[in-house]
């Protein structure tokens, strides 16, 4: 039996050593052969150098493997690369910023042994996050639960365990625009949540600003529902009916009441309103059309600059021959 850990990293030189120390301490208590696979997602600091040093002088259970991507492809692609290369009967995905505690992994493993294919962490508290970020996250999850084709668990991140068949199922999904939280749910199988309190980032700065989070939300919505297109259709229909009704009202005023036809200001309001509706609708269609364009090009999801494979260890934490 082999247990794998996938760790996407991007400019984490300030925290990677402490994270590795805590992770290996946890893995040592599992008494399972382990591998740790770090994915360097185009870091521009000393992250890759530190990872190679950890691989050369690894003090704990499980050998360290490193996938160095050719550039920064984003966290969703980095996780995908890790899942493509792991060999474990079960795989945990965890960030290296220590917001998600490695000490929760044994609880994940316990549920996996009980037969669950997906064990995910559900945040009961989001310490270190601003009020606007919490509110927008709450609104996003609620929106996805209402309009999405799959019900994405609220306050569930990427910190989770996947069985081997869960990993194999995800490896079949090769879409370019990847919203992993949705894909984790889409594969189905038996899933269970483990509540925990998310801690503030231990060191460094978050890689997500509000603009990136906004684009990430659009990615999630357009990947798992066509509701925006349907809404655009309904808005267009309602607007057309409203314009037709307004036209009848103008004719009634002119013929029956004898009022003059409204002039330039009202005409500009109507034109700008209809123009705005048209541009919004065109933008929604453009988002979906752009994703279709990206999919038809069939480019690889990522390119690997170098790969240093991991190897299993014996259950007592010693490297296997």
N, C-alpha and C positions, 0 to 999 in steps of 0.2 A: 504494500500500500504506500502510495506517494501523495504527499500534501504539498500544494503549490501556493505561492503568494505572489500576486502581480502588483507592482508598485509603479504607477506612472509618476515621473518626476520632471519638473521644469523649474530651473533656477532655485534649487532648494539647498544650497550649500550651507546655510546657517542652521539647518535642522536635521539634515540627512543622517549624520552620525548618531545623534541621540535617538532618532527614530529607529535606526538599525539595532541599536543596543536594546531598546525595549522590545522590538519585534523578536529578536533572537532569544531573549529571555523567555518570552511567551512560548515560542516554538520548542524550546528545550523541555518544557513541561508536557508537551503533547505525546512524547515517546512514539513519534511517527517519522518515517523518512520524509525529508522536506527539501524543497527548492525555493529560492527567493529570486524572482525575476524582476529586475529594475528596467524600466523603459525610460531612457533619456530622450525627452521630446524636444531636441534642439536647444538645450540649455546654453546660455551664453556666459555663465559664471563657471565656478570650479566643480559643479555637480558631477560631471563625468569623471573628472580626475579623482574625486573622493570615492565614487562608486568603484573605480578600478582598484583603489587602495583597499577598500573594504573586501573586495573579492580576493585580493592577494593575501590578506591577513584576517581571514574570517574567524572570529573566536567562538561562534555559537553553532547551533545545529543547522544543517542545511547549507548547501553551497550556494554561492551567489552567481547568477547569470545576469548579463547586461545586453540589452538591445539598444543600440545607438541609432536613432532615426536620422535620416539625412537632413532634416530640418524640423521646424516646429509645425506639426500637423494638428495640434490640439489634443485635449485630454481624451475626447471620445475615440479618436483614432489610436492614441497611445494605448488605451485599454484594449482595443481590438487587437493591436499587435501583440500585446502580452498574452491574450487568450489564444492567439494563433500558435504560440510557441510553447505553452505550458504542457506538461505531461502528467499532471497529478490526477488522482482519482477525485479530488476535490480541490477547488481553487478559491482563494480569498482575494478580492480586490480591495485595496486600501490606499488612501493618499498618504504622503509622507510628511504632511504638515502637523501631524499629531492632534488634529481636531477630532479624528476618529480613533478611539483608543485600541491599540493592538491587544490589550488585556481582555477584550471582548471575544477574541477569536475562539478560545475554548468553548464558550457558550454556543457559537456558531457550529463548531464541530460536533457538539453534543446533539444538536437538532439534526445535523446531517446524518449522524449515526442512527437517528430515529426514523430516517427515511425521507427527509425533506430534500428536494433538489435545489431550492433557492432559500437561503436564510439571509435576510436583509436587516440592517440596522434602521430603526425608526427613531428620529430625534424627538425627545420629549422637551428639550431645551436647546436653544441656539445661542449660546453665550458668545460674546464678542462680536455679534452682528448688530447693525444699526436697526432702528425701528422701521425705516422705510424698506430695508431689505427683507425684514421679517414679514411685513405687510404684503409686499409684492410676491414673496414666495407663497404666502398663504393664498393670495388671490390666484396665482398661477395654478397651484395644485387643485383648487376648487374648480377653476375653469376647465382643466384637463379632465377632471372626473365627470363634468357635465357634457362636454362636447367630444371627448376622445372615444375611440373605438375600443380601447382597453382602459381599465380603471387603474391608473397609476397610484400606488399607495402614497398617502400624504406624508410629508416630511421624511421621505426615504431618499437617501443619496445613493452614491455608488459603492459604499461600504457594504459588502455582502459576500456570501459564500455561494458557489455554484458547484453542483455535482458534475461528474464527467459528462453525463448526457445533456446537462444544461449548457456546458461549454460547447459541446459538439453542435447543439442546436443553434447557438449564437454564431458559430463559425459559418453556418450556411447563409446567414444574412449579410450580404455584401453591399448594401446600399451606401452611396457616397455621403449623404447627409444623415448622420447617425445621432440619434437621440437615445442614448444607452438606457436611461431610466425606463423609457417606453419599451425598448427591445427586451430588457430583463423581464418585464411583465408580459409581453406578447408571447413569449415561448411557453407560458403556462407552467405545467407541472405543479407539484406540491410546494407551496411557498409559505413561509412563516416570518413574522416580524420579531425582532428583539429590541426592546426599548433601551435607550441610553441617552445620556446628556452629552451633547456635543460641546467640546471645549474650545476656547479661543485658540487661534493660531499660535503655536509656540514661538516662532521666530519668522522673520521675513514678512513679505507683503502678499496679500491675496492677488491672484492673477486675473480676477474677475472684476471688472468695473460695471457700472449700470448699463452702459451701451452694449457690452458683451452679453450681459444677462438678458437684455431685451431681445437681442438677436437669437440667443439660446432658446428663449421662450417661443419665438416665431418658428424656430427649427422644430421644437417639440410639437407645436400645434399643427404645422403643415405636414409633419411626418406621420401623424396618426389620426387625422380627421380631415374631411373635406367640408366641414361645416362652414368655414369662411366663404367658400364659393356659394354654398346654399344661401347664406345670409345675404351675400351680394345680390343674388337673384331676387330675394324677397324685398330687399331695400329698393332695387330698381323697379320692381312691380309696384310697390307702394308709392314710390316717387312718381311713376308714370300716372297712376290713378289720381294722385293728388294734383298733378299738373293738369290732367284732363278735367277734374272737378273745378279747379281754379279757372280754367278757360271757360267753362260753362257759366261760372259766376260772373266773369267779365262780360260775356255776351248778354246775360240777364240784366246786368246793370245798365248796359248801353241801350238795349232795345226797350226794356220795360220801365226802368227808372229814369232813363235819359241821362245818366251820369257820363262824363267824359271817360274815355279809355285811360287807365293809369299810364303815367308817362315813364320817363327815363329811369328814375330811382327804382321803381318796382321792377322794371324790366331787368336792370342790372342785378338785383337781388335774386331773381329767378335764374338768370343765366349763371351766376356764380354758384348758386346752390346746386344746380344740375351739373355744372362742370366739376364741382368738388366730388359729387357722388360718382361721376364717371371715372375720375382719376383714382379714387379709392378702389373702385371695382377693378379697374385696369391693373392697379398695383397688386391686388390680391391674386388675380389671374397670372400676373407676371411672376409672383413668388413660386407658384406651382409650376409654371412653364420653365422657369430657371432650374428647378430641381429635376424636371424631366430632361432638360438639356444636359445637365451634369451626369445623369445616369446613363444617357445614350453614348457618352464618350468612352465609357468602360475603362477609365484609368485605374491603376492600382490604388488601393486606399492609402498606402504608405510605401516608402522606400527605406531600406535598412543600410546604414553606413557601415556598421560592423555588428557582429553577434558573437558574444562569448557565452557559451551555454553553461547552464548550471548542471550539477549532478546530485543525486540523492545521497543521503548519509544514513548510517544505521540509526536505529531508534534511540541509542544512548547518546546521540549527538556527535559521534565520530564520523569522519568522512569515510564513505564506502570506497573500497579499492576499485 
